[in-house]
Amino acid sequence: MEIKVIGVDSKNGIKLMKNIEKVEKEMKLKFNVSKVSSQNRDKYGIREVPALMIDDDIISKGCILTEREIKNIIKEKMEVCIN
């Protein structure tokens, strides 16, 4: 599972990153997380930061997902991979 956080150089991007790190520890998983600066957001077609991409799918943009939301999204993605 490849995760990209776009806008890690913003205050909200840092908060999103921290939430992802907490979920990673709580679920006892190791994610492949790429940190992308706001300057490179056009490369991904993102206008609002922070944004979260998982396996090249845009999951959220312009908001800080909670730990619970991130966990639910990860679980859904993992189920799709298994099935």
C-alpha positions as CSV (number, residue, x, y, z in Angstrom):
1,M,0.0,0.0,0.0
2,E,1.5,3.3,-1.1
3,I,0.4,6.4,0.7
4,K,1.2,10.0,-0.5
5,V,0.6,13.0,1.7
6,I,0.5,16.1,-0.4
7,G,1.1,19.4,1.4
8,V,3.3,18.1,4.2
9,D,4.9,21.6,4.3
10,S,1.6,23.1,5.6
11,K,0.3,23.1,9.1
12,N,-2.6,20.9,8.3
13,G,-0.4,18.6,6.3
14,I,1.8,18.0,9.3
15,K,-1.4,17.2,11.4
16,L,-2.5,14.7,8.7
17,M,0.9,13.1,8.7
18,K,0.8,12.8,12.5
19,N,-2.6,11.1,12.3
20,I,-1.2,8.6,9.7
21,E,1.8,7.8,11.9
22,K,-0.6,7.2,14.9
23,V,-2.7,4.8,12.8
24,E,0.4,3.0,11.6
25,K,1.5,2.4,15.2
26,E,-2.0,1.5,16.4
27,M,-2.5,-1.0,13.6
28,K,1.0,-2.3,13.9
29,L,1.7,-1.8,10.2
30,K,4.4,-0.2,8.2
31,F,3.1,2.1,5.4
32,N,5.2,3.3,2.5
33,V,4.5,7.0,3.0
34,S,5.7,9.6,0.5
35,K,5.8,13.2,1.6
36,V,5.0,15.6,-1.2
37,S,5.4,19.4,-0.8
38,S,2.6,21.8,-1.8
39,Q,4.7,23.0,-4.7
40,N,4.3,19.7,-6.4
41,R,0.6,19.3,-6.0
42,D,-0.2,20.2,-9.6
43,K,1.6,17.0,-10.6
44,Y,-1.2,15.1,-8.9
45,G,-4.0,17.4,-10.0
46,I,-4.5,18.6,-6.4
47,R,-5.6,22.1,-5.7
48,E,-6.3,21.9,-2.0
49,V,-3.9,20.7,0.6
50,P,-3.5,18.6,2.6
51,A,-4.4,15.7,0.3
52,L,-4.2,12.0,0.9
53,M,-3.6,9.5,-1.9
54,I,-3.5,5.7,-1.4
55,D,-2.4,3.6,-4.4
56,D,-2.8,6.6,-6.7
57,D,-6.4,7.2,-5.7
58,I,-7.2,10.6,-4.2
59,I,-8.8,9.9,-0.9
60,S,-9.2,13.4,0.5
61,K,-8.2,16.9,-0.2
62,G,-8.4,20.1,1.8
63,C,-9.2,18.4,5.1
64,I,-7.5,16.7,8.0
65,L,-8.8,13.1,8.3
66,T,-9.1,11.8,11.8
67,E,-7.3,8.7,13.0
68,R,-10.6,6.8,12.9
69,E,-11.3,7.9,9.3
70,I,-7.8,6.9,8.2
71,K,-8.1,3.5,9.9
72,N,-11.4,2.8,8.2
73,I,-10.0,3.7,4.8
74,I,-7.0,1.5,5.3
75,K,-9.1,-1.4,6.4
76,E,-11.3,-1.0,3.3
77,K,-8.3,-0.9,1.0
78,M,-6.8,-3.9,2.7
79,E,-10.0,-5.9,2.2
80,V,-10.1,-5.1,-1.5
81,C,-6.5,-6.3,-1.8
82,I,-7.3,-9.6,0.0
83,N,-10.5,-10.3,-2.1
